[in-house]
Amino acid sequence: MSGSVDECITRLLALAKRFNCFYLSGFHSSECKPFVVEGYQVGLIRPDVMKELIHFPEVFHVTPGCVELNPAFRDYQERSVKVNEVLKELRKKNTFITLKGWRDECYEVKAEFNTTSLLKMDRSATCLFGIRNYGVTINGYVRHPQQGQCLWFQKRASTKQTWPGKWDNMVSGGLSVGHGILETAHKEAMEEASVPPYLLQNLISTSCVSFFFESERGLFPNTEFVFDLELPVDFVPENADGEVDTFEILPVTKCLEKILSPDFKTTSSPVVLDFLIRHGVVTPENEPNYLSIIEFLHVPLQTVYGRCHNKMKENGISLSNI
């Protein structure tokens, strides 16, 4: 690592804590309440959001123990429509900054990733409910004959609704309704970086990273399905959807400074950090906080909500009497 060892250690661990800021603080407080649908906890809701949902009692039952979607809504379509009506009303009133980035693109809301979806919600609104989001990220790398292993980055367009102008992974995108993991990886690679299909045959699924971030927009319990893609030395990515300003390639030895910069998108740094760990740039030998950092890259988002809901039951709190 460049710079003094102590300085890099402090900065790298601080970064890992920063993209898990909610997991380390707000998650363990009692301020946020479980968001429950059909008896399953699918999210967490902050007090500022609860204060607005109280005005929609026919859709959301706000109680001392949780916020429950009206159980009278019996199927996926009805739940989705009722929630969307509330969100459109809140958007019309400019209640939440995140709804200014309305996408007309929805994410599924599930008890767990591999279970049947309970409803869909516009992606801009999921952070208001602490819904677990899923996405794909592709590490495009090159084995350069002089510079060694190098990694491609993109600079997000200044017109992007979130993190405009920040540096980011070469390719990434959320799993929207109707799209699978590999399908999304291929779609985003072609749209964001014009990666041709024959190169995508080399795409390798390598890992997942998960973290729990919070910003002024809301809560972000995110899981990224990570792919590595070795690219030819002469390949240069080109954007095709207008969402990228430029691309840059860096030797992996300079990538730590890249993700530690305030110009890098905080919630994209976990994937780069994971890549640098897997490829031997960050090791137990040069990073005394190695194990802590590994844990911060794999927050157990598939079970933390379930444990919270089970704890409610163990404490004698049922949805029927709160």
Salt bridges, closest charged atoms under 4 A:
GLU38 OE2 - ARG74 NH1 3.59
GLU38 OE1 - ARG79 NH2 3.61
ASP48 OD1 - ARG46 NE 3.39
GLU89 OE2 - LYS93 NZ 3.69
GLU105 OE1 - ARG123 NH1 3.39
ASP168 OD2 - ARG156 NH1 2.85
GLU183 OE2 - HIS179 ND1 3.01
GLU188 OE2 - LYS187 NZ 3.08
GLU191 OE1 - LYS187 NZ 3.96
GLU214 OE2 - ARG46 NH1 2.75
ASP228 OD2 - ARG278 NH1 2.86
ASP228 OD2 - HIS279 NE2 3.10
GLU230 OE2 - ARG143 NE 3.14
GLU243 OE1 - LYS160 NZ 3.00
GLU248 OE1 - LYS258 NZ 2.62
GLU257 OE2 - ARG11 NH1 3.13
ASP274 OD2 - ARG278 NE 2.87
